[in-house]
Amino acid sequence: MSQIRLGTILYWVSLGHGQVSDISHYTSLSLITNFTNLQELELLFYFNEDFKKLQYAIFPQLRILKIKNFSSEYEILVKFLENNGKNLKELFINNDYGYSNISLNLAIAKFCPNLRKLSVEFKSCELETFNLFFKNCQYLESIKIWCGGQYSNEKEALDVIVKYSNINTYEIILYHCYNIKSKLLPEELESFFISWTNRVPQKSLSLIIINNDNKSLDANEDNLKIIEKYKKLGVIKRFKVTDFDDDEINQIRNSKMVMYKRLMML
């Protein structure tokens, strides 16, 4: 995989079979349409940029799509997913500006039935839409949910996952984008684990917390005792608390690192 520079956008492409693109000059988004064997595409937007050149492109081999800070017209991205969502296995759409779009979320549920991993933003009032995700995306294994502020709190996120998730789901990533103290009570956390234990068939859970402070559910000592209890029972296979710079967990490249590289190339 290699880095391509596009003024206000950085993107990486993977063509598979050991093929990569190596372009280091200013170019156009339309260039990507030449890569008919494109398997992975990552776009990082730092300003509003014309995405229209890509909305009608067809990439039959595209499996992984990662988009950060897309703040343009969402119907353009919806059209792109209509054309290319069927074969996607991993989809990550993150926005540091706090935007969330229900039409985009509904399009993901409609056009991306084969997803294994998903990272997307939901406002607290939109959580019931998760029913459509798990109903239409039967293979979904990992879900990353933004928490805090206008997004769901930890209890809402865990409740909706245990209520709607399918038998293949085993990994929950709670991404704390705001510096807000957790309100999750120990009894609420234990209720979630009891419900997870009663799932048939039961899959051991991977629970990952991403934050840059000590205000998430792990800040409560009683919560940690409950987590340890269910680890010993085999309900929790993996529990990890990490920060925004963890490349293993944060599927989209670190913004500061990317911006630094971009500036160095100017």
Secondary structure, 3 states (H helix, E strand, C coil): CEEEEECCEEEEEECECCECCCCCCCCCHHHHHHCCCCCEEEEEECCCCCCCCCCCCCCCCCCEEEEECCCCCHHHHHHHHHHHCCCCCEEEEECCCCCCCHHHHHHHHHHCCCCCEEEECCEHHHHHHHHHHHHHCCCCCEEEEEECCCEECHHHHHHHHHHHCCCCCCEEEEEECCCCCCCCCHHHHHHHHHHHHCCCCCCCEEEEEECCCCCCHHHCHHHHHHHHHHHHCCCEEEEEEECCCCCCCCCCCCHHHHHHHHHHHC
